Amino acid sequence: MSITEKGQAMTANRLRDGAVVFFTRSGDWSEAIDAAVLATEPQAARALESRGKDDERATLVTGVYLFDAERRDGHIRALHIRERIRTLGPTVRLDLGKQAEGLGGAFPAENGG
């Protein structure tokens, strides 16, 4: 039986190199979506966003925002195609980006599944 938990995760771009990153439970930014913390309550989401804005002011990241996601069997899956593409890399070349490196999470970019 698959266990699914829905909430919001936070993403941004790292200023040092422009990489898409996700905020983690340990308070760091990771390129791996599966490392992202999932806020399952509105208060937790607001706190997460506040922390992201602090890191943006500290010039660690830019473009911080929350996105809808779910944790299924220990893996984070973005619920919208935009974040899935940001997670994986180019959709026309599966041999490039995080998907080619095995860092794109456990779910494909296309809707469904």
N, C-alpha and C positions, 0 to 999 in steps of 0.2 A: 504494500500500500504506500502510495506517494504522500509525503507530508509537505503541505504548502503553507507558507506564511507570507502575507502580503503587507507592504508598507512602502516606505520611500528610502531611497539611497541618495547619496550626493556625489556629484561629479564636477570636474573642473578641468582646466588645462594647466599643467605645470609650467611656470614661467621660464624655468631654466632651459627647457627643450621643447615645450609645446605639447608634450605627450598628454593624452587623455588619462586622467587619474580618478580614483575613487577613494572616498574617505573611509578609513578603517576603524575598527573597535579600539585599536591602540592609539588613535589620534594622529596617525600618519596618513600619507597619500600613497596609494598603490596603483600600478597599472593593471592589476588583476581584479576584475569585477567580483570574483568570488571572495575576495578579502574585504569587500565593502560591508559596513555596518548597515543594518536594515532597521529603520525607525518604524515601529508598528503602531505608535500612538501619536496624536497630533502634538502633544507637548514635547515628545522626544524628537519629532521632526523639526520643530521650531528651534530646539537646542542645537541640533545638528547643523541647521542652516546658519545659526548665529556663529558657531565655531568656524564654519566655512568662510563666512564674511570676515572673521578675525584673521584667518590665514590669507585671505585676499588683501586685506589692509597691510599685512606683513610682507606682501609681495612674494608669497610662496606659490600662489596659484591665481588664476583669473577665470572669470566666467562661471563662478560657482552657482549651481542650481540643484534642486531636488528633482528626482524623477520617480515615477511609480515603478515598483519592482516586486518580485516575489522570490522567496527562498524555497526551492524545491529540492528535497533530498540533499541539502547541504550546499547547493549551488544557487547563485543569484542570477535571476533572469530579468532583464529590463522588459517592461510591458509594452513599450512603444518602440517602433522601428528605428527612430532616430538614435536612441541610446544603444540599441543593438548594433547599429552600424558603427557608432563611436567605439563600442567595445571591441568589435572584430577587425575593423580596417576596411579596405576596399571590397565592395561586393562583387566586382567584376573579375577580380583576380584572387582566388582563394589561396594562392601561393604567396601572398603578400600580407603584411600586417600581423596583428596579434593572432589571428586565426591560424596562420602558417606556423607561428612560433608556439602554438598550443596554449596561449595565454588569453584567449577570447572567451572563456567561460564554457559552460557545457551545452549551450543552446545556439542554434543557427540564427542568422539574421532575419530570415523570412518570418512572416506572421504565422501563428499557429504553433503547434507542438509545444 
